[in-house]
Structure formats: C-alpha cells, structure tokens
C-alpha cells in the first residue's frame, strides 16, 4: 500500500501535458540505457521535484509516443493527473540498489524480451505505441531484496526524456 501511496504522490508532482516545455535538465542525460540509469539514480537523491518537472510530457510528446486517439487521451489524462506540484522522496533511505529494464515498442507489442518485467497494462496499449521507442521500468530496492518502489514509463524522444507513468491508464479513462 505504501508503494501505491508514494507512487500516487509522485504522479501528482508532475504538472501535465502542455503545449510547450522549457529547456530541461532531463535533456542532459543521453538517450541510452546508461542515460536512463543516471537519470533515475539522480531522481532518488535529494529533492526529485525539479528533475521530475523536466520529464513532464508535452502534447507533442504524447503524440510522439501514442498512435491515434490514445495520444489525445494521454494528453488529457496526464494534464489532469499531474497538476499538483508536490512530492517527497521516491525511495526509502535503505532502498539503495537500482534495477532497470528496457523494452522496445516492438518487444512490448510482441511480448518479447524484457516485456516480462513490465506491468500487464503495457499489453493493453502496446498496439498503440509508436515504433522505435524504448521504454524503461525501474525499481529502487533494499540490497538483497527484489521488492521496492517500482516505476515505469520513462522514454527518450530524440532530444529529451519524458515520463509517462502507467501509460495504459489514459486508455482506461473516460
């Protein structure tokens, strides 16, 4: 339950899909697995809010990730969900290890590769994902444990990172 509550608080920290996004510190991380690893490591240390704000998807980002009507639903959904800019630590102090998985749009569609490490909701929206994207899921865990604070939906879009947590939720929204 604590994981769900902290995840909800983190989601509320984002400010929503908008038409513009300022130059972002999130763009200083390379669009690679090493870049993703450094970004989520930095999220864990200090105050995550400034970095989280740089990851908020714009309307253009939503259209770059999702096909068809899911793009519009994502824009509306994230705009409503990420309106309250407040958060706390995204991992417990003893959760010092990081687990990170990457899966391409194609792997998610084919239920191949690291698909098994992603929440089941990805199967629902995989047909609506644009090709050529790589999604990341990660977990902060206590050393020796595989339980911890889990997050997903980080994707690099050519020049910057964006975060679309639980990307199946827009499809479920009215």
FENHUKA-V512415 format. One record per pair of residues at least 4 apart in sequence whose C-alpha atoms are under 6 Angstrom apart, sorted by the first residue. I is the first residue (numbers start at 1). GAP is how many residues later the second one is. Records with the same first field share a line. If there is no record, write none. Layout:
I=GAP / GAP
This chain:
3=4 / 146
9=78
10=77
12=70 / 72
13=71 / 72 / 73 / 74
14=39 / 42 / 68
15=67 / 68
16=40 / 62 / 63 / 66 / 67
17=40 / 41 / 42 / 58 / 61 / 62
18=40 / 41
19=39 / 40
24=30
26=28 / 135
27=133
29=6
30=5
31=4 / 125
43=5
48=4
55=106 / 107 / 108
56=106
57=4 / 105
59=16
62=9 / 13
63=8
65=64 / 65
66=4 / 5 / 62 / 63 / 64
67=4 / 61 / 62
70=4
73=4 / 97
74=4 / 96
75=4
77=93
78=4
94=48
95=45 / 46 / 47
96=46
97=43 / 44 / 46
98=41 / 42
99=39 / 40
100=37 / 38
101=35 / 36
102=33 / 34
103=4 / 11 / 31 / 32
104=29 / 30
105=26 / 28
107=4 / 5 / 6
108=7 / 18
109=17 / 18
111=4
121=47
122=4
125=43
134=21
135=18 / 19 / 20
136=16 / 17 / 18
137=14 / 15
138=12 / 13
139=10 / 11
140=8 / 9
141=6 / 7
152=13
153=10 / 11 / 12
154=8 / 9
155=6 / 7
156=4 / 5
